[in-house]
Amino acid sequence: MPFIDFVYTNWPTWREFALHGPPMLFWAFAALTLAGWLKRRVAMRTGYTRKVFHFAIFFTVAALQATLGLRAVCLFGAMTTVVVAYALMRGEGNLHYEAIAREKDAPYRTHYIVVPYIATLLGGLTTSMFFTGYTLYGFLVTGVGDAIGEPVGTRFGKHPYRVPSMRGVTCTRSLEGSAAVFAVSTLAALLAASLNGSELSMAGVAGLCLLIGLASALCEAVSPHGWDNFTLQVVPAAIASALL
């Protein structure tokens, strides 16, 4: 079975867990602690602190993918899962839980931590299995493009629109946030193209990156609340795989 083969091939060894697991666990925990500290001590909004953690994790994943490969990404994913599980077990009032639990998602705050995290794992698994060699596009677009939408919308959003929500929680995004997703996703795709290498001309690469940026903004705009971490990994990787 493809999934079993994928796990068998890419799951870290016990030696890799022992050598690299602790520093990765520390880094993921430090990123979440920083996000919690910013919320509690600096009074930063959850929309920002949540993205601080998001940005740190995805940029680490992209760096590991570009340098050490998929096995290191899988190990870091496992360590991050431990950190997120710890925050969920501690619950409301805890520094780490409050860093990523939006008040506006009440009474389903935990649900909207778990669902985006599952979406992230499924997105990474899908791109790694079916778009091998192009996962960096998904990691960078999701890590930067998606991360910028909510903070920009929170700060500058003047033209909100509603998006689907599975739990009846009112969820809005903004045209300003979507424009930021387009611009930054285009730049993230350009970075991925430069790191991955391409035989396309400069004009071809620019066209590809603009297409990825536009598709990413549209996906972010229509994705159900909590599921954009899946679509924004898969769509850029799929486009790059199809056109390169």
HELIX and SHEET records of a PDB file:
HELIX    1   1 PRO A    2  ASN A   10  1                                   9    
HELIX    2   2 TRP A   14  ARG A   41  1                                  28    
HELIX    3   3 THR A   46  THR A   67  1                                  22    
HELIX    4   4 LEU A   70  ARG A   90  1                                  21    
HELIX    5   5 LEU A   95  ILE A  100  1                                   6    
HELIX    6   6 GLU A  103  ASP A  105  5                                   3    
HELIX    7   7 HIS A  111  PHE A  130  1                                  20    
HELIX    8   8 THR A  135  LEU A  140  1                                   6    
HELIX    9   9 VAL A  141  ASP A  146  3                                   6    
HELIX   10  10 ALA A  147  PHE A  156  1                                  10    
HELIX   11  11 LEU A  175  ASN A  196  1                                  22    
HELIX   12  12 MET A  202  VAL A  222  1                                  21    
HELIX   13  13 ASP A  228  LEU A  243  1                                  16    
SHEET    1   A 2 PRO A 160  ARG A 162  0                                        
SHEET    2   A 2 THR A 172  SER A 174 -1                                        
END                                                                             
